[in-house]
Amino acid sequence: MKTSKKSKLPPSGQKDLWLNLAFEDCEDALLLMDPKTLAVWHANGAAIRLFGYKDLTKLTRSKGIPRIGKSANEEFAKSATQEVNKKKFFKTTYGFKLPGKGKTWIMTVVNAIGKPKNRQWLIRMSNITKHIHEAESRKKEEDRWTLILKNLNETFLIIDKDCVIKDIHNPSPHFRREEVIGKKTYSFTDPAYVEPTKKHTAEIFRTGKSVSFETAVKKPDGSGKLLWYQSILIPNLISKGKMKNVISISRKITEQKEAEEARIRAEKMEEINLELQREIEERIRVEQELADSRNYIENMVNSSADAIVALDENRNITKFNRRAEEVFGYSEKEILGKHISLLSAKKPTVNHVGTELRKNKFAQFEIVGKRKNGEEFPLFISTSMLLDAKGNRLGSVTVARDVTEEKRKEKELRASEKKYRDLVENSQIIILTHDMKGVIRSVNAVAATWIGYGSEELIGKKAATFIASVYRKEFNDYLKILRKEKFARGVVRVVNQKNQEIFWSYKSSLRRNEKGYFATVYLEDITEQVHAEKQIKESLREKEVLLREVHHRVKNNLQVISSILNLQSSYVEDPKTLNILRESQNRIKSMAYIHESLYQAKNLSHINFAEYIQSLSDNLFRSYGVVGSSIEIGQQIGDVFLNLDTAIPCGLIVHELLSNSLKYAFQGKAGGKIDIKMQIQGDEAVLTVEDNGKGLPKGLEIEKTRSLGLQLVVALVEQLGGKLTWSSSPKGSRFKIVFQHQMKQTDS
C-alpha cells in the first residue's frame, strides 16, 4: 500500500517493526497512533474497510479511534494511557454506526511499541458485531421461552429417590417456593395418598419407566379442602445412564372433580396434557444431554402434538410451533406479528376469549378456527396469561387442538338409525355380522332373496350350518385368519334352501363393541362368474392342446421333407447338386426347430431365441462336419423372446450367415471364432453375426451377388422391414441387421 502524502511516518526503525508484524497482511484492523496527540500515523487495508473509508488519506486525518466521537476518544486516551503504563496493553470494546450498515462493534487491544521517547501505540481491532447480535438474540429467545414455560398451567418439580423436593418451577398459588424446597412430596398430600406417592417414586427409580397418577394435596389455609393434581414422573438421566432424580409434572384438576361439565372439559385437557407429557418423556429419552435450557424449552414446545401459540399484550403472535404450522397452514415466518384474529372464523369469539382471560388468567373454549386457505374447523383451546417475575402481563399462551375428527364421529353417532338400517336393508349385497364362534347376529333382508332363508331363520345359528360339509374346514381357517389379521377376503361355498351349491365372494373385518369382538361380512353371489371362468379355462386348455398339436405336426411334416431330401441325395452324384440338397435340408431343419421349440414351450406366443440359436448352431456344426474342431461359436443373446413371424426370418438369416462362415471363412486357417449377438436398444432389435476368418471376396456387392444364401439374407431383412449393413477385411467379416420389433427380454 502506498503511503499518503499527508500521513506522518515514524522513524525507519519502527517502520521495520511494522513489517515484522506482518502489518499489511493482518486480517484484523491495525492502527499506528501517537499516544500524546492521538494522531493516526498509519493503518492497514482491514482498518480502511472496517471504518468505511475509500483510502488511507481520510483515515490519517482523524485523531483517536475513528467514528466513536470526541468524548469517547478522550475517555479512551485516559484509560489507555493508564493501563498501557501499568500492563503494557489496554483492551476494550466500542460501538459506532456506519452509513448504510447500522451499528458496528469492535474489540480494541492497545500495545505500546518503541522506546519511551518515540513510543507509539499499535492498536488491533476485531469486528465482533455478529457475536454481539447472536448473544443478544439467544438471550431474548431464552427469556421468551422461559416465560412461556413459567406461565403454562403445570408445576415442575425435581425429586430425589427419598421424595425430597430439590427444585420447583411454576409453583401453585397456594404454596411458596421457600416452603416447598427441601420438604418431602408426601408431607403435603392427604394421608390416603402418602403410601401411593412413596410407591410411585420408588417404582420409577427401580424400573426407569415413567409413572402417571392422581394425587390429593391438603390446602394450606387449614380449611381441610383437597386440591387435586394429575402428575407424571419422568426419569431424569445424567451421564453414564445413572438416574439421579426425576421430574414431576403436575396439573391441578380440582375443578374437574367438583362439576360434571368441568370434568368433561378437563378430560379433553387431560388428554392434551398427557400427550404433551409423553412428548416430553420421549424427548428426554432421546436428548439425554441437553446443551442448555433454551434448547430444552424450544424442543419441548416444537415436539408437542398440539398447536402452541404465544401472544404479546396486544394479542399479536410472537411464537408459532411446528404443529401450529400444520394445523393452520401458515409458516412461523409469515404469521409472526399478525393479530390472533387471523386464526379465528369469528372475531367476537376472540374478544370473548380475551375478556375471560383477563378475568381468570386461564380459560378453556371450543371455537371455530380458520386455516390459511379459508377453511373453517372446530378447535378446543386452553389459554393462559403470561406474566413476568413482578406479575405484570406480557401476553398469553394458547394450546389448541383440531377436533374435526372428534366432531365428525359425534355427528355420525347422532345419525338416524333408520337411515342406516334402510341403507343396509336395501343393499343388493348380503351384509351380516357374526361373533367369533361363527354365530350369526344380524343379517339384511336381501339374504332371503338370494339364498331363500329369512332373517329369523339365520340369526342365532352358526354360519357353518349353511356351508357344504366338505368346505367347513375352510370356514374354521377363515376364523383363524380373521382373529390374526383383523381382515379377511376370499370365496366361500354356500348351500341354499334348495340344496344347491352357490359361490360367494366375501370381505370381512373384525370390530369391537361393549359386548366383545364381532365380524362384519359383505357377501356377493359370483356363482355365474365361477362357472363361466371354469368353462373359459377348459376351452383355453383345449385350444392350447390343439395349437401344440399343430406345431408338432408342422415339425413332423418338415422332418418328412428333410428325410425325403436326404433319401434323394443318396441318388445324386453331382457334388454341386448334392450341396444344394444339403443346404435346402438345413434350411428346412432351421424352421422345424422353431415349431419344435413352440411345441415344448410353456407359452405358445413366443420362443426363447437363445435356445433356438444353440440348437441351430449344433445342427450346422454336425452337418458341416466341424464338431470337435478348433472353430468356436460365441453367443451373447440373453433370454430374448420372439414371436413366430419374427423368429422364422431371424433364424433363417442366422442359418445362412453361419453356414457361409463355416463353408468359406476359415479355409486355409487352423481355426477361428464366430460370434452371434442380439441386443435390444429401445424399440429396435440389433442382430450381429461376425467371424475372424479371411473375409469376403473383394468387390463383392451383396445386392447383386448370385449366391442364393446372401440373396435370402437380403430378402429376409426386407421381410422384417429392417436395414442390413456389412463390412469385411482380411481379419474377418461382420453383418448387422437392425429392425423395429416389440419383444420380451430378460437379461441373462
N, C-alpha and C positions, 0 to 999 in steps of 0.2 A: 504494500500500500504506500502511495506517495504521501509525503507529509505536506500539510497546508502551509502556505507562506506565513500565515498568522499564528500557527502553532509554535509554542516555545519548547525546544528540545533541551533536555538535561544534559549534563556532561557526558562525553563519549563513553566513559567507563560504565556509567549507569545504563546507557543505551545497549551496551554489550550484555548487560544483565537481563534486559528485557528479552533480547534474542534468546538467551539461555533458557528463559522460562517459557519458550515457545509462545510468545506473546500473541502473534497473529493467528496461530493455529488453534488457540484455545476455543472450545465450544461455548464457554460462558463469557459474558461481557467483562472486559478489563478496562479500567481507567487508571491513568497515572496522574496523581493530583499533588499540588503544592499544599502541605498541611497548614501553612500560615495564611495564604491568600485564597485557598480552595480553588485555585485556577486549574482547569483540566489541561494538562500538557499533551497527553496523547491517549488514544483509545483504539481498541481493535475493531474489526468488522462486526463482531457479535454485538458490541455496545452500540454501534451506529444503528443496527437493525432493531435492537431492543427498545431504544428510545424514539424510534420512528423518524430518524434523520436520513437525508439523502446522501450526505457525505460527512467527512470529518470536520469541515470548516465550522459549521454551526455548533457542533458539539464542543469544540475547543474554545469557543467564545463564552461558554457558560461557566459559572462558578458554582462549585459544590455539585451534589447529585442532581442531574437534570430532572426537571418536571415535578419535583416534590415540594417546591415552594421555598420562600426565603426563611420563614420561621423554622421549618423542618430542617433546613440546612444548617441554621445556627445551632439547633439542638444537636444535630449530627456532629458538627465540628467540636462542640464542647465535650460530648460523650466520647467521641473517637480519640480525642487528644488525651483524655484521662486514661482510657482503657489501653491505648497503644503504649503509653508511657509505663503502665504497670505490667501488662501481659504481652506486649509486642503485637497484639492484634485486637480487633474490635468486630463484633458480629451483631447484626440487627436486621429487621425486616421493614420494608417501606412499600406503600401502595400509591400509585398515581394513575391518572387517566390519560389514555392515548386517543387522539381523534379517530373516531370510527371503530375503535376496538374495545372501548369500555375500560374498566379498572384493571390494572396490572399489578401483581405483587412480585417483589424481588427480595431475595435473601442476599444481604450485603456483608462481605468479610473484608476488613481493612488490615493490611500488613504494612509495617514500616520497613523501608529498604534504604540502603545507602548509609553514609556516615552522618553523624549528628549535624554537622554544618550544612550538608547538602541532602538532608533526609527528604524522601518523598513517600507518599502513600500509594501502594498498589492495591487497588480496590477491585475485588472479584464479585460479580453479581450473577445470581441464578434466577431464572424465571420460575416461580413456584405457584403461578396463578391457578393452574389446573389442579394442583394438590389442595390448595385452599378451597376451591369451589367443590371439589369432591368431598372434602371433610365436612363442609357446611351442609351439602346435600344429604350425606349419610346421617348427620345429626338430626336434621329436620325429619327425615324418613323414620328414624328410630323413635323420635319423640311422638310422631303421629301414631305409629302402631302401638306404642306403649299405652297411649291414651285410649285407643280403641279397645285393647285387651282389658285395660283397667275398668272401662265402663260397660263391658259385657256383663251379663247377669250372673256369671259363675264366680265362685270363690275358689282360689287355687291355694293348696296347702302343700308344703314339703314335710313329710312324716318319716321318722326313722322306725326301725324294727320294734322299738318299745312304745310305739304310738305317740312319741313326743313330737310336738309341732315345732319344726325348725324355722319355718318362714311362712308368711301368709301374704297373698296378693288379692286385692279387692274384697276385704272382709265385709261381712254382713253389717248393716247399720246398728244392729243390736250389740255388737262386740267391738271393742277397741283392740288395735294391733298389740299394744303392750300387755293387754290382759290375756292374750291368746298364746303368744310365742313362749315356748318353754313348758307349756301345760300339755297334758295328755288328752288325746282326742275324746276319749270316753268320759272325761271329767265334765264335759258339757252335755252329754247325752242323757236321755231318760234311762232310768235303771234297767228297763226291759231291753235296752239296746246296747248295754255295756259289753256283755259277752259276745254278741254278734260282731261288734266293732273290733274287739280283740281277735276274734276268729278270722274275719276277713283280712285284717292286717297281717296276721301270721300266715294265712294262706298264700298271699301274693309273694311274700318273702320266701316261702317254701317252693312254690311252683313257678314263679316268674311270669305268671299269666294275670291279665287284668281282671278286676273284680268289680261288679256293679251291684249296688244295693240301695235301699231306702233306710233312712235313719231319722229319729226324732230328737231335737235338741231343746233343752229347757230354756224358756225365755228368761233372760237375766233380771227382769223387773220384779220377780217374786210373785207374779200372777199365777204361776203354775201352768200357763198355756204352753203348748208344744209348738215348735217351729219344725216343719217337715222339710227334709232335703233329699234329693236324689244325688247319690255320689258314685263316682267311679275312681278306683285306684289303678294307677298305671305305673309299671316299673320304670325307674329312672336308672339306666345302666351307665356306668362310668368305665374307665379304662380296664382292659383285660376282662370285660364281661362281669365284673363283680358288682352286685347290687348294693348301693349304699343307703338309698332311701327311695320313697315312692312319691308320686304326685297324686294328690287327691283333688278332683274337680267336682264341686258341689253346686247344685242349683236348688233354690228354695221352691217348694211345691205346696206350701201351706194352703194357699187359696184353692188349689185343685182338690184338696182333701175336704174342704168345707162346703163346696157347692157343686152340683152336677154339671151345670153349664160350664163353670170354670174347669171342672175335671176333664170335660171333652176337649176343651181348648188346650189344657195342659198336656193331654196325651199327644196331641199333634206337636206341641212344642217339645215334649219329651222325646218324641221320635227324631225331631230335628237335632236336639242336643246329643242324643245317643249316637247318631250318625257322625256328628261333629267330633264327639269324643273318640269314636272308632278311628276317624281320620287322624286325630292327634296321636292315638296309640300306635297306628301303623307308621306314621311319620317318625315317631320316637324310635321305633324298632329299626327303621331303615337309616335314619340320620342319628346315630348313636352319639356322635361327637359334633355338636353344632359350633360353628365358628364364633358366633356372637348372638346376642339377644335379638338383634334386628332380623337376622335370617330366621331365627326360631319363630318369631311372630308372623313374618310375611309368608313363610312356607305354610304355617298352620292355617292362615286365612285363605290362601290360594288353593289349599288342598281340600277345603270344605266342600261337601256335597251340595251345599245351599249357596244361593247368591248372597253376598255381603256387600252392602253399600254404605259408605261413610259420607256424612254431610257436614258442611260448616254451619255457622249460626244463621246464615241466610238461606239455608236449605239447598245450597249448591253442592254438587257431587265432588268429593275430594278423593275417594278411593272406590275402586270397582274391581272385585276379584274375578278370577277366570270363570267361575260358574255363573257370575252375573253376565259376563260377556256372552256365554252360551244361551242363557235364558232370554235376555233382552235383544241380542243381535248386534249390540254396539261394541266396539273395541274400547278399551280403557282410554286410549289416546283421544278419541273423538267425543267421549262423554264427559271427561273431566271438566269441571267448571260450569256445566249445564245444570239447570234447575231440576229438582226431583220430579216436578210435574210432567216432564217429558216421558217418564216411565209409567204414568197413570192415565187410564182412559177417562177418568172423571176428575176434574180439578177440585170440586168441592170435597172429595174424599181426602185429597192432600191436605187441605185446610183443617179438616176434622182430625186427621191424624196428628197434625202439628199442635192443635189445641189440647188433645188428650195427653200428648207427650209433655207439654208444659205444665199440666196439672199434676200428673202422676210420675213423670220421668221414665215411665215404662208402659208400653201398650201393645196389644195384640189385635189384629184385624184380619178379616177376609175382604180383599178388594179386587178390583178389575185392573190388571196390568195392561201395558201396551208395548208391543215389540217395535223394533226399528221399521219393519215392513208394514206397520199399521195394524197388525193382528192383535186383537184383544183376547185376554186369557185370565182365568182366576188365579189369585195369589193369596197365600197365607203369610202374613208378615209379623215379625216380632221386632219392635224398635225400642231402643234405649237412648237416654240422654247422655252425651259426652261431657264430662266435667273435668276441669283441671284440679291441681292439688288444693286450691283455695275454694273450690266449689263453684267456680264461675263456668257458665255454659260456653262450650266450644263448638257444639253441634250435636249430631246424633249418629248412631249406627243402626242399620236395619238388616236383619236376617230374613230373607224371603225364599219361599218355596213355591214352585209351579205345581198347582194342584189340579191341573187339567185332567189328568188321568183319573184321579180320585172322583172328580165331579162327573166324569163320563161314566164311571162304574155306578155311582149313585143314581144317575139318570136311567141306566139300564135296569137297575134293581127296581126302580119305580115304574118301569114299563108295564103295560097291561098284560096280565097272564093270558087273557082271552086272545089277544093279538098273537102271542107266541104259540098258543095252542092251535089257533087257526092255521098258522104257517106250517106247523108240523103235521097237522091232520090232513091238510090239502096237498102235501108234498107227494109227488109221484114216486118217491123213493121210500122204502121201508126204513123207518127210524125207530130203534128200540134201545132200551137200556137193560143191563143185567148186572148182578152182583158178581163177586169174584168166585162164587161157586157155580156160576153159569145160569142162575135162576133169573128169568125174565121179570123185570119190574114195571116196565111200561112199553107200549108199542102204539104206533099211529094206526089210523083206520085203514090205510091202503093195504095192510097185511092181509085183510080178508079178501081183497080183490085179487091179489097176486098168488097167495098160497091156500086160500079157501078157509082160513081159520079167523075167527073173530077175536077181538082183544080179550074177551073173557075166557077164551079157550087157551090163550097163550100166557097171560100174566100169572105168575106163581109157579110155572112149570119150567123145568130145565131146558135150555136151548138144544142140548144134545138129543132130546126126545125127538126132535123134528129133523135130525140129521141121519142119513143112512148109516146103519150099524157098522158097515165096513170102513166108514170115514170118521167115526167118533174119536179115534186116537188123534186125528188132526185137530179136532176141537180142543182136546186137552193140551196139545202142543201150543195152540193159539193162546190159551190162558197163561201158559208159562211165559211166552214172549211178551204178552201184554203186561204182566207183573214186572218184567225186567226192563223193557224198553219204553213203557207208558204209551206205546202206539203200535198198531199192527194193521196190516193190509194184506189182502190176498183173495182167494176164491174158495167158496165153501159149497158143498153139495147138499141140497135140502130135498126132503121128501114131502110133497104136498098132500092134500087130503085125498087125492085120487091115487096115491102111492106112486106118483111119477117123480123121477129124479130131475131136479132143477139146479142150475148153476147160478150162484150169486157172487158178484164181486163185493167186497166189504172193506170199509175203512173204520177202524175202531180206535178210540182214545180213552185213556184212563183218567178219571176225575175223582174228586173227593168232596163230600159234604159232611154234615154233622153226624150222619149215620155210618160213615165209612167210605171205602172205595167202591166205585161203580164204573162201568164202561158204557159209552155212548157209541152205537154202531149204526152205520149207514149202509144199507143193502140195495143192490140194483141187479135186476134179472139180466143175465148175459147168456142164457141158455142157447138162444138162436146164434149168437156170435160164436160160442164154443163149438156148436155143431158145424157152422159154416167154416170155421177155421180148420176143423178136423178134415172136412171134405177137401178144402184147398190144399192142405198138406198131402193128403192121399193123392190128389191129382198131380201135384208137383213131383211127388216121388215117381209116379207112373211115367210122366214126361221125361224126367231125368234118366230113368232106366232106358226109355226108348231112344233118347239122344245118345246115350253111351253106346247103345247097340248100333246106331247109325255110324258113329265114328269107328267102332270096331269092324263093321262090315266094309266101310270105305278102306280102312287099313288093310283088311284081308284081300280086297279086290286089287289094291295097289301091289300087294305082295305077290298075288297071282300073276299080274302083268310083269313084275320083276322076274318071277320064275320063268315065264314064257320067254322073256328076252334072254335069260340065262341059258335055256334049252336051245334057243335059236342060235346063240353064239357058238354052240358046240358044232354047228354045221358050217360055220363061216371060217374060211382060211385066210381071207384078206385081212392083214393087220389093221389097216385103216378102218375097214367096216367093223371089225371086232372092237376097236377102240370106241367107235360111235355107239355101238350097242351097250358097252360097259358104262359109258358116260350117261346114256339115257337111263340105264338101270339105276345108277347112283342118284340121278335127279328124282326118279320115282320113289326111291327109298327115303330121300330127304322129306318129301311130302308125307310119306307113310308115317315117319317118326312123329310128325305133328299130330296126326289123328290118334296115334298110339298114346301120346302124352295127354291129350284131352280125355281119352277113354279111361286113363289111370288117374287123372287129376280129381281132386275134391270139388273144384269149381270148374264148370264146363265153359265159362265165358272167356277164359284166358289160360295161357300156358306159361310155365317158367322158362324163359328164353335161355338162361344159362344152362339148365339141364338139357335142353334140346340141342344146343351147340355142342355140348360134351358128347352126346350120342352121335351127332352128325360127324364130328371130327374123328371119333373112334372108328366109325364105319369107313371113312375115306382112307384113314391110315392103313386099315386092313386091305381095302380094295386096291390101293397102290403099292402094297407090299412094303410099307416103311415102318411097320410095327417093330419096336426094339431098335430102330436106327438112331442116329445122332441128331435127327430133326426133332426139335421141341415145339410144343404149341403152348402159348400163354393166353389165358382167358381172364379179362377184367370186365365182368358184366354185372356182378351182384345179382340180387333177386329182382330182375326186371320181368314184368308180366305183359305179354302181348296178346291181343285178340287174334282170331283165326285169319281175318282179312289182312292183318299186318304181318303175322308170323310166317305165312307161306312165302310171300315175296322176299322177306328178310332172310329166311332160311335158304332159299334158292340163290340169293345174292352171295351169302357166305359160302354156300356149296361151290359156286363157280369160281370165286376168288381163291378159296382154299385149294381147290383142285388145280387151278392154274399154277399156284405156288409149288405144290407137291410135284407137278409134272416138269416144270421148267426152271424154277428159281434156283435150285441147288445142283444143277447139272455141272459136274466138274468140281464140286465142292465137297469137303469132308462131312459137312452138316450145316445146321443153321437153326433159326427160330422164326416162328410165325406167331404174331400177336393179334388177337381178336378183342375189340373193346366196344362197349355200348355205354354211352353217357347220356344223362338227362339234363338238359340245360334250359330251364324254364319250360316252355311248351314244345321244345324241339328235342328230337332224338338224334344222337350222333353215333353212327356205326362206322368203325375204323377197322380195316384189315391191312396189315403190313408185314413184310418179311425183310430179312437181311441178306437176301440172295443176290444174284448178279444183275437184277433189274430187267426192265422191259426192253425190247429192241429199239434202237434209235430211230426217230422219225415216225414212231407208231402213233396213229390217230385212232383213238378208240371208237369214235362215232362212225369211222369209215372202215374199220377192220373187218375182215372176213371170218374172224373167229366167232363161232356160234356162242361160246361161253361169254365173251365180252359183250356180244350183241344182246344176249339175255340180260346181262347186268344192266345195260343202258335201258332196255325196255322195262325191266322190273323197277328201276329207280323212278321212271316216268309214271308207272302204275301207282307208286307210293306218293307221287306229287313232290318228290324230293329233288335234291341237287347233288350231282356227283363231281368230285374233284379228285385228281390223282397226280402223283409225282413219281419219278423214277431216276435212279442213278446206279453206278456200278456197286453201290453199297446196299441196294435193295429197292423195293417199290412200296408205295403206300396209296390205298384207296380210302376215300372218306365220303360217306353218304349222310346228308342232313335232310330230315323230313319232319313235317308237322304231325304230331300224333299225341293223343292222350293215353297214358299208360300208367299202370300201378307199379311202383318201385319200392323195394325195401333194401337199404344199404347193407351190404354183406360185411 
